[in-house]
Amino acid sequence: MSPKVADRRIRLLVAVFALAFGIAFLRAAWLQGVRASSFGRLATSQHSEDVTIPPARGTIYDRGGVQLAIGEQATTVYADPRLVRDPRREGAIAAAYLGLNPDRVAAELADRTLGFVYVQRKADAARAAKLERRHLPGLGFYPEERRFYPQAALAAQVLGYAGVDNHGLAGLELSLDKVLAGRPGRERQVKDASGEVIDTIRSQTERDGTDAYLTIDHTIQANAQAVLNQTVTRWQAKSATAIVLDPRSGAVLAMAVAPGFNANAYPRTWRGFQRNRAVTDTYEPGSTFKVVTVSGALSEQLVTPSSSFVLPSSMHVADRIIHDAEPRGTETMTVAQILARSSNVGAITLAQRLGSSALARWITRFGFGRPTGIDYPGESPGIVLPERRWSGSTIGNVPIGQGIAVTPIQMVSAYAAIANRGVWVRPHLVDHIGDGASAADRLAQGVPGGPGDAEERGARRDRHARGRARLPGGGEDRHRREGRP
């Protein structure tokens, strides 16, 4: 080889090394300059990880301390498909222990494009423990809490339910979510090069949720639901609602809706069955609304319970003819008899004497046309036509509960006001939270924001209407007719 050729090869080799060095230098400068922060974060994430520690959700009790909604220990099973050696075999084993579809599990474990898949969220802890003892490659386990309703269908529409992430999705579980959920904790885990945790630094301790105590009595609730189910079956009704309310405190002792559902199976339940119709749905009250008309006439001192009226068999109101449900001739009835016998003609006669303005005012004072303020989400205000939009025939249908829509909780609150000597008290489902004062204590102390607040205290100060009337099914009772100011 001539010196000239050797020299050319040496220069070419130097140029190649210089080019390679330049490329490496530029690559290093780019990595250390432009990508330094992102690679730094990646390195930090590989050596440490921030982990959220979920708190235990508060328990919901009935008024006697019976558990209605609790947190139950569960285990979440997950997998890294890239570490699974035999997806079909491991999928079949996992499915057998957890009661899952083996083909679905095998397909998820075979997808090596994913680094994390759930095999089952919040699986039964005992079953998951047996599976964990098989030490299948690629499968992992961690404890979680799942919501469980030990009374199953008892007060299911009232309680609502919490989802897979333990957040309230409906009912009291939703409205009380901030109280029940608590505050999650956080900790930083330090890992070695293989990813194993070698140290834990706790930065914030979790705070468990607060327990809630309801006014519901599980025995009364169970009886109410049993009666409703029998009634629906007997009369082939689409639905039925029952409320048991303490008129003096406003405590709801039972709130039942039929058909019901098992709160533990809410994902498989039709949404219509989950709705608390006692609060969210309206209906035309019919003759049960006549008590408002009679109460208004008594309170305005236009009549007394013994005032008598000669009532024809029917009457014309604008373009309509009104008659009683049961055929009869012209008859004399007292106000007490009008109410006891549920006379349409008699109730409209009292309404005409009362006048549309006063009747509309008493409808409002009894709480119709606006929410009661019960501590339950999604309450309907009902449908009440403003007086300015009344027609000539309105005075012939509203006094007997037609052309108006109310909720069951509005109706029972109105009757409770009569039973409570004319004092309207806001209905409520939550007695107290944690160690806080009970609703009865708040009522006695007149604490604002709950039963016994300024609105109810004002009603007591304004009480003025008195009378004596024989209510259906009752004796001679002194009562006061009053709604909200």
Disulfide bonds with the S-S distance in Angstrom:
none
